[in-house]
Amino acid sequence: MKTLMVIDPQRCSECEDCINACKKAHGVARTKKTSTVPLFCLQCHPDKAPCARICPTGAIQEEDGTLMVDEDACILCRLCMIACPVGMLVIDEEKKAVQKCTLCLDAEDQILPACVEACKDNVLKIFSVEDLEDLKKDLSYTEVLNEAMKAYQKKI
């Protein structure tokens, strides 16, 4: 099931709790702070993700609808970091591999992503593409979701 992270930038207090929770959970923050709100991996479609397509060792593979980095296969060439349209791959010096947001699917005992749990402003949400399709049927969300889906389709 394809899953996406959605943030409401108007309600974000810029507290950085999400970034700190990510760093605590993974040893390195897999999200970045912009001048205002945090920036997350776009969770590109696995077949079209620039990071996965450029990786010479195939270290970035889809598992359960999310791209994961095989740390053993990663050679730290950094091509994926260059290819990412939002620069969301980071180097974990301890593991000697590139890391990316997996929505905490690789974390043990984690039901929700650490960033979502840590967000005191409740501005981070997780949706499946199927959930968004269902929301499109609700007329009050139709126009907003259609525009968001157009933007998403252009990026993948």
MARPA-792578 format. One record per residue: x, y, z of N, C-alpha, C in turn; residue number from 1; residue in three letters. Coordinates in nm, 2 decimals. Each point is the difference from the previous one (the first is absolute). Example, Ala and Ser with C-alpha at 12.3 -4.5 7.8 and 13.67 -1.06 7.14 Angstrom:
2
    n.xx    n.yy    n.zz   ca.xx   ca.yy   ca.zz    c.xx    c.yy    c.zz   nr  rest
    1.32   -0.57    0.78   -0.09    0.12    0.00    0.09    0.12    0.00    1   ALA
   -0.04    0.11   -0.07    0.09    0.11    0.00   -0.08    0.11    0.08    2   SER
# end
This chain:
156
    n.xx    n.yy    n.zz   ca.xx   ca.yy   ca.zz    c.xx    c.yy    c.zz   nr  rest
    0.08   -0.12    0.00   -0.08    0.12    0.00    0.09    0.12    0.00    1   MET
   -0.02    0.09   -0.10    0.08    0.13   -0.01   -0.05    0.09    0.11    2   LYS
    0.10    0.06    0.08   -0.03    0.09    0.11    0.07    0.13   -0.02    3   THR
   -0.07    0.11    0.04    0.06    0.13   -0.02   -0.01    0.07    0.14    4   LEU
    0.10    0.09    0.02    0.00    0.09    0.12   -0.06    0.14   -0.05    5   MET
   -0.09    0.05    0.08   -0.06    0.13   -0.03    0.02    0.09    0.12    6   VAL
    0.04    0.12   -0.03    0.02    0.10    0.10   -0.09    0.12   -0.02    7   ILE
   -0.05    0.06    0.10   -0.08    0.13   -0.01    0.10    0.11    0.04    8   ASP
    0.06    0.07   -0.09    0.10    0.09    0.03   -0.05    0.13    0.08    9   PRO
   -0.13    0.03   -0.02   -0.05    0.11    0.07   -0.02   -0.02    0.15   10   GLN
   -0.01   -0.12    0.04   -0.01   -0.03    0.14    0.12   -0.04    0.07   11   ARG
    0.11   -0.02   -0.08    0.13   -0.05    0.06    0.06    0.12    0.08   12   CYS
    0.04   -0.03    0.13    0.06    0.10    0.09    0.15    0.00   -0.02   13   SER
    0.06   -0.08   -0.09    0.14    0.00   -0.02    0.09   -0.04    0.12   14   GLU
   -0.06   -0.09    0.08    0.06   -0.04    0.13    0.12   -0.10   -0.02   15   CYS
    0.00   -0.07   -0.12    0.10   -0.10   -0.03   -0.01   -0.13    0.08   16   GLU
   -0.11   -0.02    0.07   -0.02   -0.13    0.07    0.00   -0.12   -0.09   17   ASP
   -0.05    0.02   -0.12   -0.01   -0.11   -0.10    0.15   -0.04   -0.04   18   CYS
    0.08    0.10   -0.03    0.14   -0.02   -0.04    0.07   -0.07    0.11   19   ILE
   -0.01    0.05    0.13    0.07   -0.06    0.11   -0.05   -0.15    0.03   20   ASN
   -0.13   -0.02   -0.02   -0.05   -0.14    0.02    0.06   -0.09   -0.11   21   ALA
    0.01    0.04   -0.12    0.06   -0.08   -0.11    0.14   -0.03    0.03   22   CYS
    0.08    0.10    0.05    0.14   -0.02    0.03    0.01   -0.10    0.12   23   LYS
   -0.09    0.01    0.10    0.01   -0.09    0.11   -0.04   -0.15   -0.04   24   LYS
   -0.09   -0.01   -0.09   -0.04   -0.13   -0.05    0.10   -0.07   -0.09   25   ALA
    0.07    0.08   -0.08    0.08   -0.06   -0.10    0.15    0.04    0.01   26   HIS
    0.04    0.08    0.09    0.14    0.04    0.02    0.04    0.12   -0.09   27   GLY
   -0.08    0.02   -0.10    0.02    0.12   -0.09   -0.14    0.04   -0.05   28   VAL
   -0.02    0.14   -0.01   -0.12    0.05   -0.04   -0.02   -0.03   -0.15   29   ALA
   -0.11   -0.06   -0.03   -0.03   -0.03   -0.14   -0.10    0.11   -0.06   30   ARG
   -0.01    0.10    0.07   -0.08    0.12   -0.05    0.09    0.12    0.03   31   THR
   -0.04    0.11   -0.07    0.08    0.12    0.01   -0.08    0.12    0.03   32   LYS
    0.05    0.10    0.07   -0.06    0.12    0.03    0.02    0.10   -0.12   33   LYS
   -0.10    0.06   -0.05    0.01    0.10   -0.10    0.00    0.13    0.08   34   THR
   -0.02    0.11   -0.06    0.00    0.13    0.07   -0.13    0.01    0.08   35   SER
   -0.10   -0.08   -0.03   -0.12    0.00    0.09   -0.04   -0.13    0.05   36   THR
   -0.04   -0.09   -0.09   -0.05   -0.13    0.05    0.09   -0.12   -0.04   37   VAL
   -0.01   -0.11    0.06    0.08   -0.12   -0.04   -0.04   -0.05   -0.14   38   PRO
    0.10   -0.05   -0.06   -0.01   -0.06   -0.14    0.02   -0.15    0.01   39   LEU
   -0.09   -0.07   -0.06    0.00   -0.15    0.01    0.02   -0.06   -0.14   40   PHE
    0.04   -0.12    0.00    0.01   -0.08   -0.12   -0.13    0.00   -0.07   41   CYS
    0.00    0.01   -0.14   -0.12    0.00   -0.07   -0.06   -0.13   -0.02   42   LEU
    0.07   -0.11    0.05   -0.05   -0.14   -0.02   -0.04   -0.02   -0.14   43   GLN
    0.09    0.03   -0.09   -0.02   -0.02   -0.15   -0.05   -0.14   -0.03   44   CYS
   -0.07   -0.02   -0.11   -0.04   -0.13   -0.04    0.13   -0.09   -0.02   45   HIS
    0.00   -0.12    0.05    0.12   -0.08   -0.01    0.06   -0.02   -0.14   46   PRO
   -0.09    0.00   -0.10    0.05   -0.02   -0.14    0.06    0.12   -0.06   47   ASP
   -0.03    0.12    0.06    0.04    0.13   -0.06    0.09    0.08    0.09   48   LYS
    0.03   -0.05    0.12    0.08    0.08    0.10    0.14    0.02   -0.06   49   ALA
    0.04    0.13   -0.01    0.14    0.02   -0.05    0.11   -0.06    0.08   50   PRO
   -0.02    0.00    0.13    0.11   -0.06    0.08    0.02   -0.15   -0.03   51   CYS
   -0.11   -0.07   -0.01    0.01   -0.15   -0.03    0.05   -0.02   -0.14   52   ALA
   -0.05    0.08   -0.09    0.04   -0.02   -0.14    0.15    0.02   -0.03   53   ARG
    0.06    0.09    0.07    0.14    0.03   -0.02    0.10   -0.08    0.07   54   ILE
   -0.05   -0.07    0.11    0.09   -0.08    0.08    0.07   -0.11   -0.07   55   CYS
    0.13    0.00   -0.01    0.07   -0.10   -0.08    0.00   -0.14    0.06   56   PRO
   -0.03   -0.01    0.13    0.00   -0.13    0.06   -0.14   -0.06    0.03   57   THR
   -0.10    0.09   -0.03   -0.14   -0.05    0.03   -0.03    0.00    0.15   58   GLY
    0.07    0.08    0.07   -0.01    0.00    0.15   -0.13    0.06    0.04   59   ALA
   -0.07    0.07   -0.08   -0.13    0.06    0.04   -0.11   -0.08   -0.07   60   ILE
   -0.08   -0.07    0.08   -0.10   -0.09   -0.05   -0.13    0.02    0.07   61   GLN
   -0.11   -0.03   -0.07   -0.13    0.01    0.06   -0.04   -0.12    0.09   62   GLU
   -0.05    0.03    0.12   -0.05   -0.10    0.09   -0.13    0.05    0.06   63   GLU
   -0.10   -0.07   -0.01   -0.13    0.04    0.05   -0.05    0.14   -0.04   64   ASP
    0.04    0.04   -0.13   -0.05    0.13   -0.05    0.09    0.12    0.03   65   GLY
    0.11   -0.03    0.07    0.09    0.11    0.04    0.15   -0.04   -0.04   66   THR
    0.07    0.10   -0.05    0.14   -0.03   -0.04    0.09   -0.01    0.13   67   LEU
    0.08   -0.10    0.00    0.09   -0.02    0.11    0.14   -0.01   -0.05   68   MET
    0.10    0.04    0.08    0.14   -0.02   -0.04    0.06   -0.12    0.06   69   VAL
    0.06   -0.09   -0.08    0.07   -0.11    0.05    0.14    0.04    0.04   70   ASP
    0.02    0.02    0.12    0.13    0.05    0.05    0.12   -0.08   -0.04   71   GLU
   -0.02   -0.13   -0.02    0.11   -0.08   -0.04    0.04    0.02   -0.15   72   ASP
   -0.10    0.04   -0.08    0.02    0.02   -0.14    0.05    0.14   -0.03   73   ALA
   -0.02    0.09    0.09    0.03    0.14   -0.03    0.15    0.02    0.00   74   CYS
    0.05    0.07   -0.10    0.15    0.02   -0.01    0.03    0.15    0.03   75   ILE
   -0.09    0.07    0.04    0.02    0.15    0.03    0.05    0.08   -0.12   76   LEU
   -0.05   -0.03   -0.11    0.04    0.07   -0.12   -0.07    0.14   -0.01   77   CYS
   -0.11    0.01    0.08   -0.08    0.13    0.01   -0.08    0.04   -0.12   78   ARG
    0.00   -0.09   -0.10   -0.08    0.04   -0.12   -0.15    0.02    0.03   79   LEU
   -0.05   -0.09    0.10   -0.14    0.02    0.04   -0.03    0.13    0.06   80   CYS
    0.10    0.05    0.08   -0.02    0.13    0.06   -0.01    0.11   -0.10   81   MET
    0.08   -0.01   -0.11    0.00    0.10   -0.11   -0.13   -0.01   -0.07   82   ILE
   -0.05   -0.12   -0.03   -0.12   -0.02   -0.08   -0.13    0.03    0.07   83   ALA
    0.00    0.00    0.14   -0.13    0.03    0.07   -0.04    0.14   -0.03   84   CYS
   -0.13    0.02   -0.04   -0.05    0.13   -0.04   -0.01    0.10    0.12   85   PRO
    0.00   -0.05    0.13   -0.01    0.08    0.11    0.12   -0.02    0.10   86   VAL
    0.10   -0.07   -0.04    0.12   -0.02    0.08   -0.02   -0.07    0.13   87   GLY
   -0.08   -0.10    0.01   -0.04   -0.06    0.12    0.07   -0.13    0.04   88   MET
    0.11   -0.03   -0.07    0.08   -0.11    0.04    0.11    0.05    0.09   89   LEU
    0.04   -0.07    0.10    0.10    0.05    0.09    0.10   -0.12    0.03   90   VAL
    0.12    0.04    0.04    0.10   -0.10    0.03    0.00   -0.03    0.15   91   ILE
    0.00   -0.13    0.03    0.01   -0.04    0.14    0.15   -0.05    0.01   92   ASP
    0.08    0.08    0.06    0.14   -0.03    0.02    0.03   -0.12    0.07   93   GLU
   -0.09   -0.03    0.11    0.02   -0.12    0.08   -0.02   -0.13   -0.08   94   GLU
   -0.11    0.00   -0.08   -0.03   -0.11   -0.08    0.07   -0.01   -0.14   95   LYS
    0.07    0.11   -0.03    0.07    0.01   -0.13   -0.09   -0.03   -0.12   96   LYS
   -0.12    0.07    0.01   -0.10   -0.02   -0.11   -0.09    0.12   -0.01   97   ALA
   -0.06    0.01   -0.11   -0.10    0.11   -0.02   -0.13   -0.04    0.07   98   VAL
   -0.07    0.09    0.05   -0.13   -0.02    0.06   -0.11    0.08   -0.06   99   GLN
   -0.12   -0.04    0.00   -0.12    0.08   -0.04   -0.12   -0.03    0.08  100   LYS
   -0.09    0.09    0.00   -0.13   -0.03    0.07   -0.07   -0.12   -0.05  101   CYS
   -0.03   -0.09    0.10   -0.08   -0.12   -0.03   -0.13    0.00    0.06  102   THR
   -0.04    0.12    0.06   -0.12    0.01    0.08    0.01   -0.09    0.12  103   LEU
    0.12   -0.03    0.04    0.03   -0.08    0.12   -0.04   -0.15   -0.02  104   CYS
   -0.02   -0.04   -0.12   -0.03   -0.14   -0.03    0.12   -0.09    0.04  105   LEU
    0.12    0.05    0.01    0.11   -0.08    0.04    0.03    0.01    0.15  106   ASP
   -0.08    0.07    0.07    0.02    0.02    0.15   -0.08   -0.11    0.07  107   ALA
    0.06   -0.06    0.10   -0.07   -0.10    0.08   -0.11    0.06    0.09  108   GLU
   -0.11   -0.06    0.02   -0.10    0.05    0.09   -0.05    0.14   -0.03  109   ASP
    0.00    0.04   -0.12   -0.04    0.13   -0.04   -0.13   -0.01   -0.08  110   GLN
   -0.11    0.04    0.05   -0.12   -0.01   -0.08   -0.02    0.12   -0.09  111   ILE
    0.02    0.12    0.06    0.00    0.13   -0.08    0.15    0.04   -0.02  112   LEU
    0.02    0.08   -0.10    0.14    0.05   -0.01    0.03    0.09    0.12  113   PRO
    0.13    0.00    0.04    0.04    0.07    0.12   -0.04    0.15   -0.01  114   ALA
    0.02    0.06   -0.11   -0.03    0.14   -0.02   -0.15    0.03    0.02  115   CYS
   -0.09   -0.09   -0.04   -0.14    0.02    0.01   -0.04   -0.01    0.15  116   VAL
    0.06   -0.10    0.07   -0.03   -0.01    0.14    0.05    0.12    0.08  117   GLU
    0.12    0.06   -0.04    0.06    0.11    0.07   -0.07    0.14   -0.02  118   ALA
   -0.08    0.01   -0.11   -0.05    0.13   -0.04   -0.11    0.04    0.09  119   CYS
    0.03    0.10    0.09   -0.09    0.05    0.10   -0.11    0.08   -0.07  120   LYS
    0.03    0.06   -0.11   -0.10    0.08   -0.08   -0.10   -0.08   -0.08  121   ASP
    0.03   -0.13   -0.01   -0.08   -0.09   -0.08   -0.02    0.04   -0.14  122   ASN
    0.11    0.04   -0.06    0.00    0.05   -0.14    0.05   -0.11   -0.10  123   VAL
    0.06   -0.11    0.05    0.04   -0.10   -0.09   -0.10   -0.12   -0.01  124   LEU
   -0.03   -0.04   -0.12   -0.09   -0.11   -0.02    0.05   -0.10   -0.10  125   LYS
   -0.04   -0.12    0.02    0.04   -0.11   -0.10   -0.12   -0.04   -0.07  126   ILE
    0.00    0.00   -0.13   -0.11   -0.05   -0.09    0.05   -0.10   -0.10  127   PHE
   -0.08   -0.09   -0.03    0.03   -0.09   -0.11   -0.06    0.07   -0.13  128   SER
    0.05   -0.04   -0.11   -0.06    0.06   -0.12   -0.14   -0.04   -0.02  129   VAL
   -0.04   -0.12    0.06   -0.14   -0.04   -0.01   -0.08    0.09    0.09  130   GLU
    0.05    0.04    0.12   -0.07    0.09    0.09   -0.03    0.13   -0.08  131   ASP
    0.10    0.05   -0.07   -0.02    0.12   -0.07   -0.10   -0.01   -0.11  132   LEU
   -0.01   -0.12   -0.07   -0.10   -0.02   -0.10   -0.14    0.00    0.06  133   GLU
   -0.01   -0.06    0.12   -0.13    0.01    0.07   -0.04    0.14    0.04  134   ASP
    0.10    0.08    0.04   -0.03    0.14    0.04   -0.04    0.08   -0.12  135   LEU
    0.04   -0.03   -0.12   -0.03    0.07   -0.12   -0.16   -0.01   -0.02  136   LYS
   -0.06   -0.10    0.05   -0.14   -0.02   -0.02   -0.08    0.10    0.09  137   LYS
    0.07    0.05    0.10   -0.06    0.10    0.09    0.01    0.14   -0.07  138   ASP
   -0.11    0.06   -0.04    0.01    0.12   -0.08    0.07    0.12    0.07  139   LEU
    0.00    0.00    0.13    0.07    0.11    0.07    0.16   -0.01   -0.02  140   SER
    0.05   -0.12   -0.03    0.14   -0.02   -0.02    0.04   -0.01   -0.14  141   TYR
   -0.09   -0.01   -0.09    0.03   -0.04   -0.14    0.10    0.10   -0.07  142   THR
   -0.03    0.13    0.01    0.09    0.09   -0.07    0.14    0.00    0.05  143   GLU
    0.01    0.00    0.13    0.13    0.00    0.07    0.08   -0.13   -0.03  144   VAL
   -0.07   -0.11    0.01    0.07   -0.13   -0.03    0.04   -0.01   -0.15  145   LEU
   -0.08    0.04   -0.09    0.03   -0.01   -0.14    0.13    0.08   -0.03  146   ASN
    0.01    0.12    0.06    0.12    0.08   -0.02    0.12   -0.07    0.06  147   GLU
   -0.01   -0.06    0.12    0.11   -0.07    0.07    0.04   -0.12   -0.08  148   ALA
   -0.10   -0.07   -0.05    0.04   -0.12   -0.08    0.07    0.03   -0.13  149   MET
   -0.04    0.11   -0.06    0.07    0.05   -0.12    0.14    0.03    0.03  150   LYS
    0.03    0.07    0.11    0.13    0.03    0.04    0.08   -0.12    0.02  151   ALA
   -0.06   -0.10    0.07    0.07   -0.12    0.04    0.03   -0.08   -0.13  152   TYR
   -0.09   -0.01   -0.10    0.02   -0.07   -0.12    0.12    0.06   -0.08  153   GLN
    0.01    0.13    0.00    0.11    0.07   -0.07    0.13   -0.04    0.06  154   LYS
    0.01   -0.02    0.13    0.13   -0.02    0.06    0.05   -0.15   -0.01  155   LYS
   -0.10   -0.09   -0.03    0.05   -0.14   -0.01    0.02   -0.05   -0.14  156   ILE
# end
